[in-house]
Amino acid sequence: MNGRSLQRGFTLLELLVALSIFALLSAMAYGGLNTVMRSQQITTEQAERLTQLQKTFFWLDRDITQAIDRKIRDEFGDEQAAMVGISIGERRLELTRNGWRNPVGRQRSNLQRVAWGVRDEKLVRLYWSVLDRAQDSKPLETTMLDDVEKLELRFLDDKQKWHDVWPALSRGEASRVALPLAVEVTLETGREGRIRRVFEVAGG
């Protein structure tokens, strides 16, 4: 060896093989990490969607179960029933409800006029700050749920019969019963399909 230690470096072929193995391991690690991150994203989206659904049905339950027999005047001065349910249009359900909380003690009623409907594939909730409206009375609107394809309503009268509109029509005349016993709400969404809930009306 002539008194010298021999040092041998990597050949070009060995360096290329090492780089190839490193690249393969990196790709596998990135693929696994990407799968984990994607799974986490899907789980988060599903949890947010579930929260959105729960919130929607929570507010539907509060509004419908606390419905009260109180007619109102709309912005044109026409009398509207305590609860109005139709099968077409943006506003499908409109009612007067009790229990409007007033934590800051404002000078207003504890009754509230609310409406539910579908616009641009979104389920929206509207409410007015007054019961008997003027022409400049504008509702405040909140989007409750997206990806909503259809909203269907049915109303149970005091004779245990279901109706698609309210006030129920019998022989061409509106029912004298102000409120139904229950309201069936069916939502059809692009993700969950058909979801049906029945809410009892306390004042019915």
C-alpha atoms as an extended CHARMM CRD file, in Angstrom:
* protein
*
       204  EXT
         1         1  MET       CA              0.0000000000        0.0000000000        0.0000000000  PROA      1               0.0000000000
         2         2  ASN       CA              3.1060000000        2.1850000000        0.0450000000  PROA      2               0.0000000000
         3         3  GLY       CA              2.1810000000        3.4970000000        3.5060000000  PROA      3               0.0000000000
         4         4  ARG       CA             -0.9730000000        5.1400000000        2.2900000000  PROA      4               0.0000000000
         5         5  SER       CA             -4.5830000000        4.1710000000        3.0410000000  PROA      5               0.0000000000
         6         6  LEU       CA             -6.5690000000        3.7270000000       -0.0570000000  PROA      6               0.0000000000
         7         7  GLN       CA             -9.8370000000        5.7270000000       -0.2550000000  PROA      7               0.0000000000
         8         8  ARG       CA            -12.3740000000        4.7840000000       -2.8450000000  PROA      8               0.0000000000
         9         9  GLY       CA            -15.2840000000        7.1160000000       -3.7540000000  PROA      9               0.0000000000
        10        10  PHE       CA            -18.7010000000        6.3020000000       -5.2260000000  PROA      10              0.0000000000
        11        11  THR       CA            -18.8550000000        5.5290000000       -8.8700000000  PROA      11              0.0000000000
        12        12  LEU       CA            -21.3940000000        7.3610000000      -11.0210000000  PROA      12              0.0000000000
        13        13  LEU       CA            -23.5200000000        4.2150000000      -11.2900000000  PROA      13              0.0000000000
        14        14  GLU       CA            -23.6200000000        3.7400000000       -7.5170000000  PROA      14              0.0000000000
        15        15  LEU       CA            -24.5800000000        7.3970000000       -7.0390000000  PROA      15              0.0000000000
        16        16  LEU       CA            -27.4200000000        7.0820000000       -9.5420000000  PROA      16              0.0000000000
        17        17  VAL       CA            -28.6950000000        3.9280000000       -7.8240000000  PROA      17              0.0000000000
        18        18  ALA       CA            -28.6170000000        5.6320000000       -4.4210000000  PROA      18              0.0000000000
        19        19  LEU       CA            -30.4650000000        8.6750000000       -5.7510000000  PROA      19              0.0000000000
        20        20  SER       CA            -33.0730000000        6.4450000000       -7.3660000000  PROA      20              0.0000000000
        21        21  ILE       CA            -33.6970000000        4.5830000000       -4.1230000000  PROA      21              0.0000000000
        22        22  PHE       CA            -33.9260000000        7.8770000000       -2.1980000000  PROA      22              0.0000000000
        23        23  ALA       CA            -36.3940000000        9.2650000000       -4.7590000000  PROA      23              0.0000000000
        24        24  LEU       CA            -38.5170000000        6.1110000000       -4.5280000000  PROA      24              0.0000000000
        25        25  LEU       CA            -38.6020000000        6.2300000000       -0.7240000000  PROA      25              0.0000000000
        26        26  SER       CA            -39.4630000000        9.9560000000       -0.8110000000  PROA      26              0.0000000000
        27        27  ALA       CA            -42.3140000000        9.3380000000       -3.2420000000  PROA      27              0.0000000000
        28        28  MET       CA            -43.6980000000        6.5670000000       -1.0490000000  PROA      28              0.0000000000
        29        29  ALA       CA            -43.4550000000        8.7310000000        2.0590000000  PROA      29              0.0000000000
        30        30  TYR       CA            -45.1360000000       11.6840000000        0.3000000000  PROA      30              0.0000000000
        31        31  GLY       CA            -47.9010000000        9.4270000000       -0.9840000000  PROA      31              0.0000000000
        32        32  GLY       CA            -48.5860000000        8.1160000000        2.5020000000  PROA      32              0.0000000000
        33        33  LEU       CA            -48.5450000000       11.6220000000        3.9900000000  PROA      33              0.0000000000
        34        34  ASN       CA            -50.8380000000       12.8970000000        1.2370000000  PROA      34              0.0000000000
        35        35  THR       CA            -53.3030000000       10.0590000000        1.9320000000  PROA      35              0.0000000000
        36        36  VAL       CA            -53.3170000000       10.8580000000        5.6520000000  PROA      36              0.0000000000
        37        37  MET       CA            -53.8410000000       14.5840000000        5.0120000000  PROA      37              0.0000000000
        38        38  ARG       CA            -56.6320000000       13.8760000000        2.5160000000  PROA      38              0.0000000000
        39        39  SER       CA            -58.3530000000       11.5390000000        4.9760000000  PROA      39              0.0000000000
        40        40  GLN       CA            -58.1020000000       14.2060000000        7.6610000000  PROA      40              0.0000000000
        41        41  GLN       CA            -59.5870000000       16.7950000000        5.2980000000  PROA      41              0.0000000000
        42        42  ILE       CA            -62.5130000000       14.4980000000        4.4370000000  PROA      42              0.0000000000
        43        43  THR       CA            -63.1300000000       13.7900000000        8.1310000000  PROA      43              0.0000000000
        44        44  THR       CA            -63.1050000000       17.5150000000        8.9060000000  PROA      44              0.0000000000
        45        45  GLU       CA            -65.5230000000       18.2750000000        6.0490000000  PROA      45              0.0000000000
        46        46  GLN       CA            -67.8900000000       15.5190000000        7.1870000000  PROA      46              0.0000000000
        47        47  ALA       CA            -67.7920000000       16.8000000000       10.7730000000  PROA      47              0.0000000000
        48        48  GLU       CA            -68.5580000000       20.3510000000        9.5930000000  PROA      48              0.0000000000
        49        49  ARG       CA            -71.4170000000       19.0590000000        7.4360000000  PROA      49              0.0000000000
        50        50  LEU       CA            -72.8630000000       17.0980000000       10.3560000000  PROA      50              0.0000000000
        51        51  THR       CA            -72.6830000000       20.2080000000       12.5320000000  PROA      51              0.0000000000
        52        52  GLN       CA            -74.4640000000       22.1820000000        9.7940000000  PROA      52              0.0000000000
        53        53  LEU       CA            -77.2380000000       19.5720000000        9.5850000000  PROA      53              0.0000000000
        54        54  GLN       CA            -77.6690000000       19.4470000000       13.3570000000  PROA      54              0.0000000000
        55        55  LYS       CA            -77.8650000000       23.2420000000       13.5470000000  PROA      55              0.0000000000
        56        56  THR       CA            -80.4460000000       23.3430000000       10.7520000000  PROA      56              0.0000000000
        57        57  PHE       CA            -82.7820000000       20.8370000000       12.3880000000  PROA      57              0.0000000000
        58        58  PHE       CA            -82.2400000000       22.4460000000       15.7870000000  PROA      58              0.0000000000
        59        59  TRP       CA            -83.5740000000       25.7610000000       14.4640000000  PROA      59              0.0000000000
        60        60  LEU       CA            -86.3870000000       24.0870000000       12.5400000000  PROA      60              0.0000000000
        61        61  ASP       CA            -87.4050000000       22.3340000000       15.7400000000  PROA      61              0.0000000000
        62        62  ARG       CA            -87.3300000000       25.5540000000       17.7660000000  PROA      62              0.0000000000
        63        63  ASP       CA            -89.3340000000       27.5280000000       15.2130000000  PROA      63              0.0000000000
        64        64  ILE       CA            -92.0070000000       24.9140000000       14.5220000000  PROA      64              0.0000000000
        65        65  THR       CA            -92.5340000000       23.5810000000       18.0420000000  PROA      65              0.0000000000
        66        66  GLN       CA            -92.8830000000       27.1300000000       19.4020000000  PROA      66              0.0000000000
        67        67  ALA       CA            -95.3700000000       28.2350000000       16.7230000000  PROA      67              0.0000000000
        68        68  ILE       CA            -98.2040000000       30.3160000000       18.1580000000  PROA      68              0.0000000000
        69        69  ASP       CA           -101.6340000000       31.4250000000       16.9160000000  PROA      69              0.0000000000
        70        70  ARG       CA           -100.8280000000       35.0140000000       16.0110000000  PROA      70              0.0000000000
        71        71  LYS       CA           -101.7720000000       36.3930000000       12.5910000000  PROA      71              0.0000000000
        72        72  ILE       CA            -99.7650000000       39.2430000000       11.0980000000  PROA      72              0.0000000000
        73        73  ARG       CA           -100.0590000000       41.9940000000        8.5010000000  PROA      73              0.0000000000
        74        74  ASP       CA            -97.6030000000       41.7990000000        5.6400000000  PROA      74              0.0000000000
        75        75  GLU       CA            -95.8890000000       44.7570000000        3.9390000000  PROA      75              0.0000000000
        76        76  PHE       CA            -98.9920000000       45.3170000000        1.7830000000  PROA      76              0.0000000000
        77        77  GLY       CA           -101.3320000000       45.4160000000        4.7560000000  PROA      77              0.0000000000
        78        78  ASP       CA           -102.8700000000       42.0260000000        3.9850000000  PROA      78              0.0000000000
        79        79  GLU       CA           -103.6170000000       39.6300000000        6.8240000000  PROA      79              0.0000000000
        80        80  GLN       CA           -101.5150000000       36.4640000000        6.8940000000  PROA      80              0.0000000000
        81        81  ALA       CA           -102.3330000000       33.3300000000        8.8660000000  PROA      81              0.0000000000
        82        82  ALA       CA           -100.3720000000       32.3530000000       11.9480000000  PROA      82              0.0000000000
        83        83  MET       CA            -98.7130000000       29.6400000000        9.8600000000  PROA      83              0.0000000000
        84        84  VAL       CA            -98.5110000000       29.5590000000        6.0680000000  PROA      84              0.0000000000
        85        85  GLY       CA            -97.1230000000       26.5840000000        4.1610000000  PROA      85              0.0000000000
        86        86  ILE       CA            -96.9200000000       26.3800000000        0.3740000000  PROA      86              0.0000000000
        87        87  SER       CA            -95.2880000000       23.9670000000       -2.0720000000  PROA      87              0.0000000000
        88        88  ILE       CA            -93.7960000000       26.5080000000       -4.5020000000  PROA      88              0.0000000000
        89        89  GLY       CA            -91.7930000000       29.7090000000       -4.3340000000  PROA      89              0.0000000000
        90        90  GLU       CA            -88.7620000000       30.7070000000       -2.3160000000  PROA      90              0.0000000000
        91        91  ARG       CA            -90.5620000000       31.0220000000        1.0170000000  PROA      91              0.0000000000
        92        92  ARG       CA            -92.1670000000       27.6640000000        1.7160000000  PROA      92              0.0000000000
        93        93  LEU       CA            -92.9690000000       28.0380000000        5.4190000000  PROA      93              0.0000000000
        94        94  GLU       CA            -93.8000000000       31.1880000000        7.3690000000  PROA      94              0.0000000000
        95        95  LEU       CA            -95.0010000000       31.3090000000       10.9670000000  PROA      95              0.0000000000
        96        96  THR       CA            -95.1830000000       33.2690000000       14.1710000000  PROA      96              0.0000000000
        97        97  ARG       CA            -93.1970000000       31.7520000000       17.0100000000  PROA      97              0.0000000000
        98        98  ASN       CA            -92.9150000000       32.3670000000       20.7180000000  PROA      98              0.0000000000
        99        99  GLY       CA            -89.7760000000       32.4780000000       22.8150000000  PROA      99              0.0000000000
       100       100  TRP       CA            -87.7300000000       35.1200000000       20.9710000000  PROA      100             0.0000000000
       101       101  ARG       CA            -85.0140000000       35.7160000000       23.5160000000  PROA      101             0.0000000000
       102       102  ASN       CA            -84.2670000000       39.2830000000       24.5380000000  PROA      102             0.0000000000
       103       103  PRO       CA            -81.0470000000       39.1990000000       26.5900000000  PROA      103             0.0000000000
       104       104  VAL       CA            -80.3790000000       42.9590000000       26.3400000000  PROA      104             0.0000000000
       105       105  GLY       CA            -83.9560000000       43.9560000000       27.2520000000  PROA      105             0.0000000000
       106       106  ARG       CA            -84.9670000000       45.7710000000       24.0600000000  PROA      106             0.0000000000
       107       107  GLN       CA            -88.4250000000       47.2770000000       23.6960000000  PROA      107             0.0000000000
       108       108  ARG       CA            -89.9080000000       44.5700000000       21.4990000000  PROA      108             0.0000000000
       109       109  SER       CA            -92.2160000000       41.5780000000       21.5620000000  PROA      109             0.0000000000
       110       110  ASN       CA            -91.0570000000       38.0830000000       22.4710000000  PROA      110             0.0000000000
       111       111  LEU       CA            -92.9590000000       36.8640000000       19.3920000000  PROA      111             0.0000000000
       112       112  GLN       CA            -91.1290000000       36.5840000000       16.0960000000  PROA      112             0.0000000000
       113       113  ARG       CA            -92.1510000000       36.0740000000       12.4870000000  PROA      113             0.0000000000
       114       114  VAL       CA            -89.8570000000       33.6470000000       10.6690000000  PROA      114             0.0000000000
       115       115  ALA       CA            -89.7690000000       31.9880000000        7.2610000000  PROA      115             0.0000000000
       116       116  TRP       CA            -87.9260000000       29.0640000000        5.6640000000  PROA      116             0.0000000000
       117       117  GLY       CA            -87.2710000000       28.4860000000        1.9840000000  PROA      117             0.0000000000
       118       118  VAL       CA            -84.8410000000       27.4160000000       -0.7300000000  PROA      118             0.0000000000
       119       119  ARG       CA            -82.9370000000       29.7050000000       -3.0660000000  PROA      119             0.0000000000
       120       120  ASP       CA            -79.9560000000       28.8400000000       -5.2710000000  PROA      120             0.0000000000
       121       121  GLU       CA            -79.7860000000       25.3400000000       -3.7090000000  PROA      121             0.0000000000
       122       122  LYS       CA            -79.4700000000       26.8140000000       -0.2290000000  PROA      122             0.0000000000
       123       123  LEU       CA            -81.8870000000       26.4210000000        2.6720000000  PROA      123             0.0000000000
       124       124  VAL       CA            -82.3890000000       29.8770000000        4.1810000000  PROA      124             0.0000000000
       125       125  ARG       CA            -84.0650000000       31.1670000000        7.3330000000  PROA      125             0.0000000000
       126       126  LEU       CA            -85.5080000000       34.6630000000        7.4730000000  PROA      126             0.0000000000
       127       127  TYR       CA            -86.9290000000       36.6700000000       10.3470000000  PROA      127             0.0000000000
       128       128  TRP       CA            -88.4410000000       40.1080000000       10.7770000000  PROA      128             0.0000000000
       129       129  SER       CA            -87.7950000000       42.4840000000       13.6660000000  PROA      129             0.0000000000
       130       130  VAL       CA            -91.5350000000       43.2940000000       13.8080000000  PROA      130             0.0000000000
       131       131  LEU       CA            -94.6820000000       41.1870000000       13.4750000000  PROA      131             0.0000000000
       132       132  ASP       CA            -96.9200000000       43.5500000000       11.5100000000  PROA      132             0.0000000000
       133       133  ARG       CA            -94.7010000000       44.7780000000        8.7400000000  PROA      133             0.0000000000
       134       134  ALA       CA            -94.4380000000       48.0930000000        6.9260000000  PROA      134             0.0000000000
       135       135  GLN       CA            -93.3380000000       48.4400000000        3.3140000000  PROA      135             0.0000000000
       136       136  ASP       CA            -89.7620000000       49.0790000000        4.4030000000  PROA      136             0.0000000000
       137       137  SER       CA            -89.6450000000       46.0600000000        6.7270000000  PROA      137             0.0000000000
       138       138  LYS       CA            -86.8790000000       43.8520000000        5.4010000000  PROA      138             0.0000000000
       139       139  PRO       CA            -86.1140000000       40.3830000000        6.7610000000  PROA      139             0.0000000000
       140       140  LEU       CA            -82.7190000000       39.3060000000        8.0000000000  PROA      140             0.0000000000
       141       141  GLU       CA            -81.5590000000       36.1760000000        6.2090000000  PROA      141             0.0000000000
       142       142  THR       CA            -79.2420000000       33.3520000000        7.2570000000  PROA      142             0.0000000000
       143       143  THR       CA            -78.0530000000       30.4940000000        5.0540000000  PROA      143             0.0000000000
       144       144  MET       CA            -78.5710000000       27.3140000000        7.0840000000  PROA      144             0.0000000000
       145       145  LEU       CA            -77.6300000000       24.5270000000        4.6690000000  PROA      145             0.0000000000
       146       146  ASP       CA            -76.1640000000       24.2880000000        1.1750000000  PROA      146             0.0000000000
       147       147  ASP       CA            -76.4760000000       21.6400000000       -1.5530000000  PROA      147             0.0000000000
       148       148  VAL       CA            -80.2570000000       21.4740000000       -0.9880000000  PROA      148             0.0000000000
       149       149  GLU       CA            -82.1430000000       20.2410000000       -4.0360000000  PROA      149             0.0000000000
       150       150  LYS       CA            -85.6710000000       20.1020000000       -2.6560000000  PROA      150             0.0000000000
       151       151  LEU       CA            -87.7670000000       21.1140000000        0.3640000000  PROA      151             0.0000000000
       152       152  GLU       CA            -91.1040000000       19.3860000000        0.9330000000  PROA      152             0.0000000000
       153       153  LEU       CA            -93.6280000000       20.1110000000        3.6920000000  PROA      153             0.0000000000
       154       154  ARG       CA            -96.7050000000       18.3330000000        5.0110000000  PROA      154             0.0000000000
       155       155  PHE       CA            -99.1030000000       19.4240000000        7.7400000000  PROA      155             0.0000000000
       156       156  LEU       CA           -101.1490000000       17.2200000000       10.0800000000  PROA      156             0.0000000000
       157       157  ASP       CA           -104.6010000000       18.6220000000       10.9300000000  PROA      157             0.0000000000
       158       158  ASP       CA           -106.8070000000       17.9440000000       13.9560000000  PROA      158             0.0000000000
       159       159  LYS       CA           -108.4740000000       15.0480000000       12.0870000000  PROA      159             0.0000000000
       160       160  GLN       CA           -105.1370000000       13.2560000000       11.6430000000  PROA      160             0.0000000000
       161       161  LYS       CA           -104.9990000000       14.0090000000        7.9080000000  PROA      161             0.0000000000
       162       162  TRP       CA           -101.9110000000       15.2420000000        6.0900000000  PROA      162             0.0000000000
       163       163  HSD       CA           -101.9700000000       18.2570000000        3.7580000000  PROA      163             0.0000000000
       164       164  ASP       CA            -99.4010000000       19.6830000000        1.3670000000  PROA      164             0.0000000000
       165       165  VAL       CA           -100.4120000000       23.2950000000        2.0970000000  PROA      165             0.0000000000
       166       166  TRP       CA           -101.4430000000       25.2390000000        5.1670000000  PROA      166             0.0000000000
       167       167  PRO       CA           -103.9890000000       26.5190000000        6.0890000000  PROA      167             0.0000000000
       168       168  ALA       CA           -105.5090000000       23.2500000000        4.9230000000  PROA      168             0.0000000000
       169       169  LEU       CA           -108.2190000000       23.4890000000        2.3070000000  PROA      169             0.0000000000
       170       170  SER       CA           -111.4320000000       21.5100000000        2.7950000000  PROA      170             0.0000000000
       171       171  ARG       CA           -114.0680000000       21.7450000000        0.0610000000  PROA      171             0.0000000000
       172       172  GLY       CA           -112.4810000000       24.9360000000       -1.1820000000  PROA      172             0.0000000000
       173       173  GLU       CA           -112.4230000000       26.6290000000        2.2170000000  PROA      173             0.0000000000
       174       174  ALA       CA           -109.4620000000       27.1300000000        4.5250000000  PROA      174             0.0000000000
       175       175  SER       CA           -109.4600000000       25.2160000000        7.7730000000  PROA      175             0.0000000000
       176       176  ARG       CA           -110.5500000000       27.1260000000       10.8380000000  PROA      176             0.0000000000
       177       177  VAL       CA           -107.7750000000       25.4770000000       12.8320000000  PROA      177             0.0000000000
       178       178  ALA       CA           -104.9660000000       28.0120000000       13.0450000000  PROA      178             0.0000000000
       179       179  LEU       CA           -102.1080000000       25.5850000000       13.5880000000  PROA      179             0.0000000000
       180       180  PRO       CA           -101.4680000000       21.9820000000       12.5770000000  PROA      180             0.0000000000
       181       181  LEU       CA           -100.6650000000       19.2840000000       15.0950000000  PROA      181             0.0000000000
       182       182  ALA       CA            -97.3300000000       18.5640000000       13.4070000000  PROA      182             0.0000000000
       183       183  VAL       CA            -95.1910000000       19.5810000000       10.4450000000  PROA      183             0.0000000000
       184       184  GLU       CA            -93.2500000000       17.0610000000        8.3700000000  PROA      184             0.0000000000
       185       185  VAL       CA            -90.1150000000       18.4910000000        6.7720000000  PROA      185             0.0000000000
       186       186  THR       CA            -88.3140000000       16.5700000000        4.0190000000  PROA      186             0.0000000000
       187       187  LEU       CA            -85.0030000000       17.8240000000        2.6740000000  PROA      187             0.0000000000
       188       188  GLU       CA            -83.3270000000       16.3400000000       -0.3680000000  PROA      188             0.0000000000
       189       189  THR       CA            -79.6270000000       17.1110000000       -0.6250000000  PROA      189             0.0000000000
       190       190  GLY       CA            -76.9570000000       16.1280000000       -3.0980000000  PROA      190             0.0000000000
       191       191  ARG       CA            -74.8320000000       14.5090000000       -0.3750000000  PROA      191             0.0000000000
       192       192  GLU       CA            -77.2080000000       12.8790000000        2.0870000000  PROA      192             0.0000000000
       193       193  GLY       CA            -80.2230000000       12.2040000000       -0.1230000000  PROA      193             0.0000000000
       194       194  ARG       CA            -83.6560000000       12.4730000000        1.5060000000  PROA      194             0.0000000000
       195       195  ILE       CA            -83.8500000000       13.4630000000        5.1700000000  PROA      195             0.0000000000
       196       196  ARG       CA            -87.2740000000       13.5430000000        6.8440000000  PROA      196             0.0000000000
       197       197  ARG       CA            -88.2000000000       14.8830000000       10.2600000000  PROA      197             0.0000000000
       198       198  VAL       CA            -91.5730000000       15.3950000000       11.9520000000  PROA      198             0.0000000000
       199       199  PHE       CA            -91.9540000000       18.2660000000       14.4240000000  PROA      199             0.0000000000
       200       200  GLU       CA            -94.8270000000       18.5380000000       16.8770000000  PROA      200             0.0000000000
       201       201  VAL       CA            -96.4940000000       21.9300000000       17.1540000000  PROA      201             0.0000000000
       202       202  ALA       CA            -97.0110000000       22.7370000000       20.8190000000  PROA      202             0.0000000000
       203       203  GLY       CA            -99.7740000000       25.2560000000       20.0910000000  PROA      203             0.0000000000
       204       204  GLY       CA           -101.5700000000       22.9810000000       17.6340000000  PROA      204             0.0000000000
